[in-house]
């Protein structure tokens, strides 16, 4: 089942992410405003209300046709996009089916940014069995920091970290697709517009 977004003023991926989050977690529109703002997307609750009214039923029908079992094997990587003439990093995690789990824009690529992203993704999606990453020292340090926190909370089994470049081909191909979408725009004018395209593959299977 294909959902039509003809006439929409935002990319369909932004709309899908917002409506999906509202349906899954039952948050208020004002809370959803804050959730999207954390990802650099500025919206008002009236716009979110219109999206839910228009797309919620269609999205629920589509998801029933394409439902897959939850997967606890994640792929995570980061790429860079241009905002106001400066390069910033797009962090993104997907499952093995290519479904976007979460994304984040950051001005830095370091342990703190990676830890923040992992913590947010775990809060939304639950605990994975393993996370496949490249050989980035920052991402390695981020997962180690998360495992240390989990141990402090009494979690007996740490998240397995797999550092194998070739296993991340799926997400790196998606990053190349995002860059092709960005290139004709000659960079973004704001963090907000960057985040709109950054979520270009969020729930893209619908």
MARMI-338739 format. One record per residue (C-alpha): residue number from 1; x, y, z; residue in one letter. Coordinates in steps of 0.5 Angstrom, whole numbers, plus 500, padded with zeros to 3 digits. Layout:
residues N
<NUM, <X, Y, Z>, A>;
...
This chain:
residues 206
<1, <500, 500, 500>, X>;
<2, <503, 507, 498>, X>;
<3, <501, 513, 502>, X>;
<4, <501, 519, 498>, X>;
<5, <504, 526, 500>, X>;
<6, <502, 530, 494>, X>;
<7, <501, 537, 497>, X>;
<8, <505, 536, 503>, X>;
<9, <510, 542, 505>, X>;
<10, <515, 537, 509>, X>;
<11, <519, 531, 506>, X>;
<12, <515, 525, 507>, X>;
<13, <520, 522, 512>, X>;
<14, <519, 528, 517>, X>;
<15, <512, 527, 517>, X>;
<16, <512, 519, 518>, X>;
<17, <517, 520, 523>, X>;
<18, <513, 524, 527>, X>;
<19, <506, 521, 526>, X>;
<20, <510, 514, 528>, X>;
<21, <512, 517, 534>, X>;
<22, <506, 519, 536>, X>;
<23, <502, 513, 535>, X>;
<24, <507, 508, 538>, X>;
<25, <508, 512, 544>, X>;
<26, <502, 516, 545>, X>;
<27, <506, 523, 547>, X>;
<28, <502, 530, 547>, X>;
<29, <503, 534, 541>, X>;
<30, <507, 539, 545>, X>;
<31, <512, 533, 547>, X>;
<32, <512, 531, 540>, X>;
<33, <514, 538, 538>, X>;
<34, <520, 538, 543>, X>;
<35, <522, 531, 541>, X>;
<36, <522, 533, 534>, X>;
<37, <526, 540, 536>, X>;
<38, <531, 535, 539>, X>;
<39, <533, 533, 532>, X>;
<40, <533, 540, 529>, X>;
<41, <526, 540, 526>, X>;
<42, <522, 546, 528>, X>;
<43, <514, 545, 528>, X>;
<44, <508, 547, 532>, X>;
<45, <503, 543, 535>, X>;
<46, <498, 545, 530>, X>;
<47, <502, 542, 524>, X>;
<48, <503, 536, 528>, X>;
<49, <495, 535, 529>, X>;
<50, <494, 536, 522>, X>;
<51, <499, 530, 520>, X>;
<52, <496, 525, 525>, X>;
<53, <489, 527, 523>, X>;
<54, <491, 526, 516>, X>;
<55, <496, 520, 516>, X>;
<56, <495, 516, 522>, X>;
<57, <490, 511, 519>, X>;
<58, <494, 510, 513>, X>;
<59, <500, 509, 516>, X>;
<60, <497, 504, 521>, X>;
<61, <494, 500, 515>, X>;
<62, <501, 500, 511>, X>;
<63, <505, 498, 517>, X>;
<64, <500, 492, 518>, X>;
<65, <502, 490, 511>, X>;
<66, <509, 491, 512>, X>;
<67, <510, 488, 519>, X>;
<68, <516, 485, 521>, X>;
<69, <519, 482, 527>, X>;
<70, <523, 487, 532>, X>;
<71, <530, 486, 531>, X>;
<72, <536, 487, 536>, X>;
<73, <542, 487, 531>, X>;
<74, <543, 495, 529>, X>;
<75, <548, 498, 524>, X>;
<76, <550, 505, 526>, X>;
<77, <555, 510, 522>, X>;
<78, <555, 517, 521>, X>;
<79, <556, 522, 515>, X>;
<80, <557, 529, 514>, X>;
<81, <552, 535, 512>, X>;
<82, <553, 542, 511>, X>;
<83, <550, 547, 515>, X>;
<84, <551, 555, 514>, X>;
<85, <557, 553, 511>, X>;
<86, <560, 549, 516>, X>;
<87, <560, 541, 516>, X>;
<88, <556, 537, 522>, X>;
<89, <555, 530, 523>, X>;
<90, <549, 526, 522>, X>;
<91, <549, 520, 526>, X>;
<92, <544, 514, 524>, X>;
<93, <542, 507, 527>, X>;
<94, <538, 502, 523>, X>;
<95, <536, 495, 524>, X>;
<96, <538, 489, 519>, X>;
<97, <532, 490, 515>, X>;
<98, <534, 498, 513>, X>;
<99, <529, 501, 518>, X>;
<100, <531, 507, 521>, X>;
<101, <531, 507, 529>, X>;
<102, <534, 514, 530>, X>;
<103, <538, 520, 528>, X>;
<104, <541, 526, 531>, X>;
<105, <545, 532, 528>, X>;
<106, <551, 534, 532>, X>;
<107, <557, 539, 531>, X>;
<108, <562, 534, 534>, X>;
<109, <564, 527, 532>, X>;
<110, <567, 525, 539>, X>;
<111, <565, 520, 545>, X>;
<112, <560, 525, 548>, X>;
<113, <556, 526, 541>, X>;
<114, <556, 518, 540>, X>;
<115, <554, 517, 547>, X>;
<116, <548, 522, 547>, X>;
<117, <546, 518, 540>, X>;
<118, <546, 511, 543>, X>;
<119, <543, 513, 549>, X>;
<120, <537, 516, 546>, X>;
<121, <536, 511, 541>, X>;
<122, <536, 506, 547>, X>;
<123, <531, 510, 550>, X>;
<124, <526, 510, 544>, X>;
<125, <528, 503, 541>, X>;
<126, <530, 498, 547>, X>;
<127, <536, 495, 548>, X>;
<128, <540, 491, 542>, X>;
<129, <543, 485, 543>, X>;
<130, <549, 488, 538>, X>;
<131, <551, 494, 535>, X>;
<132, <555, 494, 528>, X>;
<133, <560, 500, 527>, X>;
<134, <566, 502, 523>, X>;
<135, <573, 503, 527>, X>;
<136, <571, 510, 529>, X>;
<137, <574, 511, 536>, X>;
<138, <569, 515, 538>, X>;
<139, <563, 510, 537>, X>;
<140, <567, 505, 540>, X>;
<141, <568, 509, 546>, X>;
<142, <561, 511, 546>, X>;
<143, <558, 504, 546>, X>;
<144, <563, 502, 552>, X>;
<145, <560, 508, 556>, X>;
<146, <553, 506, 555>, X>;
<147, <555, 499, 557>, X>;
<148, <558, 502, 563>, X>;
<149, <552, 505, 565>, X>;
<150, <548, 499, 564>, X>;
<151, <552, 495, 568>, X>;
<152, <551, 501, 574>, X>;
<153, <544, 500, 573>, X>;
<154, <544, 492, 574>, X>;
<155, <544, 490, 567>, X>;
<156, <548, 483, 567>, X>;
<157, <549, 483, 559>, X>;
<158, <553, 488, 555>, X>;
<159, <551, 490, 548>, X>;
<160, <556, 486, 544>, X>;
<161, <560, 491, 539>, X>;
<162, <562, 489, 532>, X>;
<163, <567, 493, 529>, X>;
<164, <567, 490, 522>, X>;
<165, <567, 495, 516>, X>;
<166, <563, 491, 511>, X>;
<167, <557, 489, 515>, X>;
<168, <556, 497, 515>, X>;
<169, <555, 497, 507>, X>;
<170, <547, 498, 508>, X>;
<171, <547, 504, 512>, X>;
<172, <553, 507, 508>, X>;
<173, <549, 506, 502>, X>;
<174, <544, 510, 505>, X>;
<175, <548, 516, 507>, X>;
<176, <551, 516, 500>, X>;
<177, <543, 517, 498>, X>;
<178, <542, 522, 503>, X>;
<179, <548, 526, 500>, X>;
<180, <546, 526, 493>, X>;
<181, <539, 529, 496>, X>;
<182, <543, 534, 499>, X>;
<183, <548, 536, 494>, X>;
<184, <543, 540, 489>, X>;
<185, <541, 544, 495>, X>;
<186, <548, 547, 496>, X>;
<187, <548, 546, 503>, X>;
<188, <543, 548, 508>, X>;
<189, <541, 555, 511>, X>;
<190, <539, 552, 518>, X>;
<191, <540, 546, 523>, X>;
<192, <532, 545, 522>, X>;
<193, <532, 544, 514>, X>;
<194, <538, 540, 515>, X>;
<195, <535, 535, 520>, X>;
<196, <529, 535, 515>, X>;
<197, <533, 532, 510>, X>;
<198, <537, 528, 515>, X>;
<199, <531, 524, 516>, X>;
<200, <530, 522, 509>, X>;
<201, <530, 515, 510>, X>;
<202, <526, 515, 517>, X>;
<203, <521, 510, 516>, X>;
<204, <523, 510, 508>, X>;
<205, <520, 503, 507>, X>;
<206, <513, 505, 508>, X>;
